[in-house]
Amino acid sequence: MSEEEISYILKNLRRIATIGFSKDPDKPSHRVPKFLMDHGYTVYPVNPTTPEILGKRSFRSLSEIGDSIDVVQIFRPSREVPQIMDEVIKRRREKGDVKAVWLQEGIRDDVSAERARNEGLIVIQDRCMYKEYLRLFQV
C-alpha cells in the first residue's frame, strides 16, 4: 500500500461496490459511502438484509452487480475477508473489472491481501476512504 495507490484510487476509480453498506445513518458504513456518493462516485450497496439504501438497489452479493466495478470497499469484520476476497478474485477473473480492494479502518487480512495482489489488484487495508479523501483533497 502506498500513497500513490491511495491517490490513484480516489482520483481515477469512480465505481465502488460497498460490501456491508449499512442502512443505519449513524454508522461509518453508511456515512462513508454516502459521502462518496455525494462527491461524485457511483456506489453500489451490497447488503443482503435490505432491498434498498439511499434510493439505490442493494445487492445480495458482489456477483449480482451487472455494472462494471472499479473498487470493492469492505465494511465487514476481518474474519470475513477471506470469503469476500474469494468473490472479488472470482469476479476479476470472470469480468476483468475490479482494480482495487479497500478494507476500511480496523479491517485487515494480510494473507487475503497478498492473494489479491497476486491477481493484480491494488489492496488498501485498515484505512478510511473518507479520511483519505479529506486528506488528499482537503475538502
N, CA and C atoms as a LAMMPS dump frame, in Angstrom:
ITEM: TIMESTEP
0
ITEM: NUMBER OF ATOMS
417
ITEM: BOX BOUNDS ff ff ff
-5.0000000000000000e+02 5.0000000000000000e+02
-5.0000000000000000e+02 5.0000000000000000e+02
-5.0000000000000000e+02 5.0000000000000000e+02
ITEM: ATOMS id mol type element x y z
1 1 1 N 0.848 -1.183 0
2 1 2 C 0 0 0
3 1 3 C 0.891 1.243 0
4 2 1 N 0.568 2.165 -0.894
5 2 2 C 1.378 3.37 -0.978
6 2 3 C 0.487 4.591 -1.151
7 3 1 N 1.078 5.737 -0.908
8 3 2 C 0.353 6.992 -1.126
9 3 3 C -0.093 7.113 -2.575
10 4 1 N 0.754 6.65 -3.499
11 4 2 C 0.411 6.722 -4.921
12 4 3 C -0.824 5.883 -5.228
13 5 1 N -0.908 4.699 -4.614
14 5 2 C -2.077 3.835 -4.841
15 5 3 C -3.349 4.465 -4.285
16 6 1 N -3.275 5.021 -3.097
17 6 2 C -4.442 5.676 -2.498
18 6 3 C -4.903 6.824 -3.386
19 7 1 N -3.974 7.652 -3.797
20 7 2 C -4.285 8.787 -4.667
21 7 3 C -4.88 8.316 -5.998
22 8 1 N -4.277 7.29 -6.597
23 8 2 C -4.773 6.754 -7.869
24 8 3 C -6.224 6.283 -7.724
25 9 1 N -6.504 5.539 -6.674
26 9 2 C -7.863 5.025 -6.477
27 9 3 C -8.856 6.183 -6.356
28 10 1 N -8.568 7.1 -5.463
29 10 2 C -9.536 8.17 -5.199
30 10 3 C -9.699 9.13 -6.376
31 11 1 N -8.671 9.295 -7.186
32 11 2 C -8.763 10.213 -8.326
33 11 3 C -9.322 9.557 -9.583
34 12 1 N -9.126 8.254 -9.748
35 12 2 C -9.439 7.619 -11.028
36 12 3 C -10.506 6.533 -11.003
37 13 1 N -10.706 5.886 -9.884
38 13 2 C -11.636 4.759 -9.838
39 13 3 C -12.942 5.214 -9.2
40 14 1 N -13.978 5.321 -9.987
41 14 2 C -15.198 6.018 -9.564
42 14 3 C -16.386 5.117 -9.252
43 15 1 N -16.285 3.818 -9.566
44 15 2 C -17.424 2.903 -9.337
45 15 3 C -17.056 1.938 -8.214
46 16 1 N -17.771 2.071 -7.1
47 16 2 C -17.406 1.367 -5.875
48 16 3 C -18.545 0.471 -5.404
49 17 1 N -18.251 -0.81 -5.243
50 17 2 C -19.19 -1.735 -4.604
51 17 3 C -18.844 -1.75 -3.121
52 18 1 N -19.816 -1.402 -2.27
53 18 2 C -19.561 -1.329 -0.839
54 18 3 C -20.204 -2.517 -0.14
55 19 1 N -19.371 -3.471 0.253
56 19 2 C -19.852 -4.662 0.955
57 19 3 C -19.996 -4.311 2.427
58 20 1 N -21.238 -4.422 2.916
59 20 2 C -21.525 -4.053 4.29
60 20 3 C -22.048 -2.633 4.432
61 21 1 N -22.538 -2.048 3.334
62 21 2 C -23.156 -0.704 3.358
63 21 3 C -24.355 -0.788 4.301
64 22 1 N -24.319 -0.056 5.393
65 22 2 C -25.366 -0.119 6.414
66 22 3 C -26.548 0.784 6.103
67 23 1 N -27.727 0.355 6.545
68 23 2 C -28.936 1.185 6.462
69 23 3 C -28.923 2.259 7.547
70 24 1 N -28.153 2.041 8.598
71 24 2 C -28.137 2.913 9.772
72 24 3 C -27.279 4.153 9.51
73 25 1 N -27.909 5.343 9.411
74 25 2 C -27.154 6.564 9.091
75 25 3 C -26.136 6.972 10.158
76 26 1 N -26.182 6.36 11.338
77 26 2 C -25.226 6.685 12.389
78 26 3 C -23.924 5.902 12.281
79 27 1 N -23.892 4.889 11.418
80 27 2 C -22.699 4.049 11.307
81 27 3 C -21.758 4.567 10.218
82 28 1 N -20.445 4.423 10.441
83 28 2 C -19.488 4.788 9.385
84 28 3 C -19.751 4.031 8.082
85 29 1 N -20.253 2.811 8.185
86 29 2 C -20.527 2.002 6.992
87 29 3 C -21.734 2.522 6.201
88 30 1 N -22.36 3.564 6.694
89 30 2 C -23.389 4.298 5.941
90 30 3 C -22.836 5.673 5.535
91 31 1 N -22.214 6.344 6.497
92 31 2 C -21.754 7.714 6.264
93 31 3 C -20.65 7.795 5.201
94 32 1 N -19.7 6.853 5.22
95 32 2 C -18.587 6.905 4.266
96 32 3 C -19.073 6.714 2.831
97 33 1 N -19.843 5.638 2.527
98 33 2 C -20.301 5.511 1.136
99 33 3 C -21.232 6.655 0.718
100 34 1 N -22.029 7.179 1.648
101 34 2 C -22.896 8.315 1.316
102 34 3 C -22.039 9.524 0.944
103 35 1 N -20.985 9.784 1.719
104 35 2 C -20.064 10.877 1.409
105 35 3 C -19.497 10.694 0.001
106 36 1 N -19.066 9.488 -0.321
107 36 2 C -18.507 9.223 -1.645
108 36 3 C -19.545 9.477 -2.74
109 37 1 N -20.783 9.053 -2.499
110 37 2 C -21.86 9.316 -3.457
111 37 3 C -22.044 10.819 -3.645
112 38 1 N -22.034 11.541 -2.538
113 38 2 C -22.211 12.999 -2.575
114 38 3 C -21.048 13.699 -3.288
115 39 1 N -19.926 13.016 -3.451
116 39 2 C -18.75 13.591 -4.101
117 39 3 C -18.466 12.964 -5.463
118 40 1 N -19.523 12.452 -6.097
119 40 2 C -19.429 12.056 -7.496
120 40 3 C -19.095 10.61 -7.801
121 41 1 N -18.919 9.794 -6.772
122 41 2 C -18.653 8.379 -7.013
123 41 3 C -19.983 7.641 -7.196
124 42 1 N -19.961 6.595 -7.996
125 42 2 C -21.11 5.713 -8.12
126 42 3 C -20.884 4.575 -7.134
127 43 1 N -21.815 4.435 -6.192
128 43 2 C -21.662 3.419 -5.15
129 43 3 C -22.784 2.397 -5.266
130 44 1 N -22.402 1.129 -5.233
131 44 2 C -23.348 0.021 -5.294
132 44 3 C -23.408 -0.626 -3.915
133 45 1 N -24.533 -0.476 -3.197
134 45 2 C -24.65 -1.126 -1.891
135 45 3 C -24.702 -2.646 -2.029
136 46 1 N -23.933 -3.336 -1.193
137 46 2 C -24.019 -4.792 -1.096
138 46 3 C -24.376 -5.104 0.349
139 47 1 N -25.656 -5.438 0.543
140 47 2 C -26.179 -5.749 1.87
141 47 3 C -27.415 -6.634 1.671
142 48 1 N -27.304 -7.918 1.987
143 48 2 C -28.419 -8.832 1.736
144 48 3 C -29.62 -8.648 2.662
145 49 1 N -29.515 -7.747 3.648
146 49 2 C -30.613 -7.596 4.607
147 49 3 C -31.631 -6.524 4.216
148 50 1 N -31.384 -5.815 3.124
149 50 2 C -32.314 -4.754 2.715
150 50 3 C -32.333 -4.634 1.193
151 51 1 N -33.508 -4.313 0.622
152 51 2 C -33.576 -4.192 -0.836
153 51 3 C -33.043 -2.871 -1.382
154 52 1 N -32.887 -1.851 -0.497
155 52 2 C -32.53 -0.516 -0.975
156 52 3 C -31.855 0.29 0.13
157 53 1 N -30.863 1.091 -0.255
158 53 2 C -30.222 2.028 0.665
159 53 3 C -30.045 3.342 -0.081
160 54 1 N -30.502 4.43 0.524
161 54 2 C -30.401 5.77 -0.07
162 54 3 C -30.965 5.815 -1.492
163 55 1 N -32.048 5.076 -1.71
164 55 2 C -32.71 5.084 -3.01
165 55 3 C -32.032 4.242 -4.073
166 56 1 N -30.979 3.533 -3.699
167 56 2 C -30.269 2.672 -4.649
168 56 3 C -30.534 1.203 -4.311
169 57 1 N -30.679 0.392 -5.352
170 57 2 C -30.87 -1.032 -5.139
171 57 3 C -29.693 -1.587 -4.346
172 58 1 N -29.994 -2.393 -3.345
173 58 2 C -28.961 -3.071 -2.581
174 58 3 C -28.845 -4.506 -3.091
175 59 1 N -27.628 -4.908 -3.403
176 59 2 C -27.381 -6.232 -3.952
177 59 3 C -27.076 -7.223 -2.834
178 60 1 N -27.453 -8.47 -3.048
179 60 2 C -27.207 -9.516 -2.06
180 60 3 C -25.734 -9.937 -2.047
181 61 1 N -25.083 -9.813 -3.195
182 61 2 C -23.673 -10.206 -3.282
183 61 3 C -22.995 -9.422 -4.396
184 62 1 N -21.695 -9.455 -4.407
185 62 2 C -20.896 -8.777 -5.422
186 62 3 C -21.22 -9.301 -6.821
187 63 1 N -21.47 -10.59 -6.921
188 63 2 C -21.719 -11.205 -8.234
189 63 3 C -23.031 -10.742 -8.873
190 64 1 N -23.958 -10.199 -8.081
191 64 2 C -25.237 -9.716 -8.621
192 64 3 C -25.12 -8.395 -9.369
193 65 1 N -24.054 -7.658 -9.14
194 65 2 C -23.902 -6.341 -9.75
195 65 3 C -23.525 -6.524 -11.221
196 66 1 N -24.404 -6.045 -12.112
197 66 2 C -24.173 -6.2 -13.545
198 66 3 C -23.23 -5.153 -14.111
199 67 1 N -23.245 -3.957 -13.523
200 67 2 C -22.388 -2.87 -13.999
201 67 3 C -20.923 -3.169 -13.686
202 68 1 N -20.05 -2.468 -14.38
203 68 2 C -18.617 -2.59 -14.144
204 68 3 C -18.254 -1.944 -12.803
205 69 1 N -17.382 -2.591 -12.051
206 69 2 C -16.945 -2.125 -10.738
207 69 3 C -15.446 -1.852 -10.788
208 70 1 N -15.016 -0.742 -10.184
209 70 2 C -13.592 -0.426 -10.096
210 70 3 C -12.993 -0.859 -8.761
211 71 1 N -13.728 -0.569 -7.678
212 71 2 C -13.225 -0.798 -6.323
213 71 3 C -14.255 -1.594 -5.527
214 72 1 N -13.777 -2.541 -4.739
215 72 2 C -14.625 -3.201 -3.754
216 72 3 C -14.186 -2.673 -2.402
217 73 1 N -15.112 -1.965 -1.75
218 73 2 C -14.867 -1.386 -0.425
219 73 3 C -15.5 -2.344 0.587
220 74 1 N -14.757 -2.699 1.632
221 74 2 C -15.244 -3.696 2.584
222 74 3 C -15.444 -3.089 3.964
223 75 1 N -16.686 -3.2 4.443
224 75 2 C -17.078 -2.824 5.798
225 75 3 C -17.605 -4.077 6.503
226 76 1 N -16.792 -5.095 6.62
227 76 2 C -17.164 -6.327 7.299
228 76 3 C -16.005 -6.719 8.211
229 77 1 N -16.262 -7.56 9.214
230 77 2 C -15.174 -7.968 10.108
231 77 3 C -14.033 -8.659 9.355
232 78 1 N -12.829 -8.505 9.871
233 78 2 C -11.643 -9.088 9.241
234 78 3 C -11.796 -10.585 8.991
235 79 1 N -12.487 -11.287 9.88
236 79 2 C -12.637 -12.74 9.722
237 79 3 C -13.437 -13.107 8.468
238 80 1 N -14.212 -12.165 7.927
239 80 2 C -14.998 -12.422 6.716
240 80 3 C -14.23 -12.085 5.427
241 81 1 N -13.079 -11.467 5.572
242 81 2 C -12.328 -11.013 4.403
243 81 3 C -11.919 -12.161 3.464
244 82 1 N -11.446 -13.322 3.971
245 82 2 C -11.056 -14.378 3.025
246 82 3 C -12.189 -14.787 2.076
247 83 1 N -13.385 -14.929 2.594
248 83 2 C -14.526 -15.308 1.752
249 83 3 C -14.868 -14.186 0.763
250 84 1 N -14.837 -12.95 1.23
251 84 2 C -15.12 -11.813 0.347
252 84 3 C -14.056 -11.74 -0.749
253 85 1 N -12.807 -11.949 -0.369
254 85 2 C -11.722 -11.88 -1.359
255 85 3 C -11.883 -12.974 -2.41
256 86 1 N -12.396 -14.15 -2.012
257 86 2 C -12.69 -15.202 -2.995
258 86 3 C -13.649 -14.674 -4.055
259 87 1 N -14.703 -13.969 -3.6
260 87 2 C -15.691 -13.398 -4.528
261 87 3 C -15.056 -12.347 -5.431
262 88 1 N -14.22 -11.5 -4.842
263 88 2 C -13.558 -10.433 -5.608
264 88 3 C -12.667 -11.042 -6.693
265 89 1 N -11.869 -12.013 -6.323
266 89 2 C -10.949 -12.648 -7.277
267 89 3 C -11.734 -13.366 -8.373
268 90 1 N -12.8 -14.04 -7.984
269 90 2 C -13.638 -14.728 -8.982
270 90 3 C -14.206 -13.716 -9.976
271 91 1 N -14.716 -12.604 -9.454
272 91 2 C -15.283 -11.576 -10.33
273 91 3 C -14.221 -11.005 -11.263
274 92 1 N -13.048 -10.716 -10.717
275 92 2 C -11.973 -10.15 -11.552
276 92 3 C -11.606 -11.117 -12.68
277 93 1 N -11.522 -12.393 -12.349
278 93 2 C -11.178 -13.389 -13.367
279 93 3 C -12.262 -13.504 -14.434
280 94 1 N -13.522 -13.426 -14.007
281 94 2 C -14.639 -13.604 -14.94
282 94 3 C -14.97 -12.347 -15.726
283 95 1 N -14.969 -11.192 -15.057
284 95 2 C -15.394 -9.939 -15.704
285 95 3 C -14.234 -9.008 -16.02
286 96 1 N -13.135 -9.161 -15.303
287 96 2 C -11.962 -8.324 -15.543
288 96 3 C -12.136 -6.875 -15.146
289 97 1 N -13.089 -6.606 -14.237
290 97 2 C -13.373 -5.201 -13.945
291 97 3 C -12.768 -4.669 -12.644
292 98 1 N -12.74 -5.416 -11.589
293 98 2 C -12.274 -4.901 -10.301
294 98 3 C -10.774 -4.617 -10.373
295 99 1 N -10.399 -3.41 -9.964
296 99 2 C -8.992 -2.997 -9.999
297 99 3 C -8.38 -2.864 -8.603
298 100 1 N -9.245 -2.644 -7.593
299 100 2 C -8.748 -2.399 -6.237
300 100 3 C -9.729 -2.916 -5.189
301 101 1 N -9.164 -3.243 -4.031
302 101 2 C -9.959 -3.633 -2.862
303 101 3 C -9.529 -2.719 -1.721
304 102 1 N -10.519 -2.126 -1.065
305 102 2 C -10.229 -1.192 0.034
306 102 3 C -10.889 -1.716 1.297
307 103 1 N -10.07 -2.16 2.263
308 103 2 C -10.562 -2.608 3.56
309 103 3 C -10.548 -1.406 4.491
310 104 1 N -11.71 -1.07 4.993
311 104 2 C -11.856 0.132 5.811
312 104 3 C -11.088 0.024 7.131
313 105 1 N -11.041 1.119 7.844
314 105 2 C -10.316 1.21 9.106
315 105 3 C -10.682 0.062 10.043
316 106 1 N -9.661 -0.573 10.599
317 106 2 C -9.873 -1.664 11.54
318 106 3 C -10.024 -3.024 10.877
319 107 1 N -9.991 -3.068 9.552
320 107 2 C -10.179 -4.323 8.821
321 107 3 C -8.869 -4.668 8.115
322 108 1 N -8.4 -5.903 8.374
323 108 2 C -7.104 -6.303 7.831
324 108 3 C -7.039 -7.822 7.725
325 109 1 N -6.454 -8.294 6.631
326 109 2 C -6.161 -9.713 6.457
327 109 3 C -4.997 -9.8 5.468
328 110 1 N -3.796 -9.949 5.994
329 110 2 C -2.592 -9.902 5.16
330 110 3 C -2.533 -11.04 4.142
331 111 1 N -3.002 -12.219 4.52
332 111 2 C -2.98 -13.361 3.598
333 111 3 C -3.912 -13.093 2.416
334 112 1 N -5.123 -12.624 2.709
335 112 2 C -6.078 -12.302 1.631
336 112 3 C -5.566 -11.157 0.771
337 113 1 N -4.939 -10.176 1.398
338 113 2 C -4.391 -9.039 0.649
339 113 3 C -3.318 -9.515 -0.329
340 114 1 N -2.463 -10.414 0.117
341 114 2 C -1.41 -10.934 -0.75
342 114 3 C -2.004 -11.732 -1.914
343 115 1 N -3.031 -12.522 -1.63
344 115 2 C -3.706 -13.27 -2.697
345 115 3 C -4.251 -12.31 -3.75
346 116 1 N -4.868 -11.223 -3.297
347 116 2 C -5.443 -10.247 -4.224
348 116 3 C -4.354 -9.546 -5.026
349 117 1 N -3.276 -9.183 -4.374
350 117 2 C -2.164 -8.533 -5.085
351 117 3 C -1.587 -9.465 -6.157
352 118 1 N -1.537 -10.747 -5.851
353 118 2 C -1.048 -11.722 -6.831
354 118 3 C -1.967 -11.829 -8.043
355 119 1 N -3.203 -11.367 -7.904
356 119 2 C -4.17 -11.338 -9.01
357 119 3 C -4.129 -9.996 -9.746
358 120 1 N -3.217 -9.111 -9.319
359 120 2 C -3.077 -7.823 -9.975
360 120 3 C -3.918 -6.707 -9.385
361 121 1 N -4.509 -6.947 -8.223
362 121 2 C -5.338 -5.934 -7.579
363 121 3 C -4.506 -5.025 -6.672
364 122 1 N -4.907 -3.771 -6.601
365 122 2 C -4.375 -2.857 -5.593
366 122 3 C -5.143 -3.151 -4.312
367 123 1 N -4.455 -3.249 -3.188
368 123 2 C -5.126 -3.513 -1.917
369 123 3 C -4.729 -2.455 -0.9
370 124 1 N -5.736 -1.828 -0.312
371 124 2 C -5.541 -0.877 0.781
372 124 3 C -6.196 -1.503 2.008
373 125 1 N -5.48 -1.558 3.117
374 125 2 C -6.023 -2.151 4.339
375 125 3 C -6.017 -1.138 5.48
376 126 1 N -7.033 -1.266 6.339
377 126 2 C -7.072 -0.518 7.594
378 126 3 C -6.939 0.991 7.393
379 127 1 N -7.591 1.477 6.346
380 127 2 C -7.607 2.926 6.07
381 127 3 C -9.039 3.326 5.735
382 128 1 N -9.41 4.541 6.077
383 128 2 C -10.757 5.053 5.822
384 128 3 C -10.774 5.873 4.528
385 129 1 N -11.637 5.495 3.605
386 129 2 C -11.73 6.227 2.334
387 129 3 C -12.118 7.681 2.554
388 130 1 N -13.018 7.922 3.493
389 130 2 C -13.462 9.281 3.803
390 130 3 C -12.283 10.127 4.297
391 131 1 N -11.55 9.599 5.265
392 131 2 C -10.413 10.342 5.824
393 131 3 C -9.331 10.573 4.773
394 132 1 N -9.092 9.56 3.947
395 132 2 C -8.075 9.706 2.901
396 132 3 C -8.515 10.735 1.861
397 133 1 N -9.793 10.745 1.534
398 133 2 C -10.319 11.734 0.591
399 133 3 C -10.102 13.141 1.151
400 134 1 N -10.489 13.334 2.411
401 134 2 C -10.319 14.653 3.036
402 134 3 C -8.857 15.053 3.074
403 135 1 N -7.981 14.109 3.394
404 135 2 C -6.548 14.394 3.467
405 135 3 C -5.997 14.792 2.087
406 136 1 N -6.412 14.075 1.061
407 136 2 C -5.895 14.342 -0.275
408 136 3 C -6.473 15.595 -0.917
409 137 1 N -7.757 15.791 -0.724
410 137 2 C -8.448 16.886 -1.423
411 137 3 C -8.781 18.055 -0.509
412 138 1 N -8.482 17.931 0.766
413 138 2 C -8.681 18.985 1.762
414 138 3 C -10.015 19.708 1.575
415 139 1 N -11.059 18.914 1.61
416 139 2 C -12.426 19.434 1.43
417 139 3 C -12.789 20.326 2.601
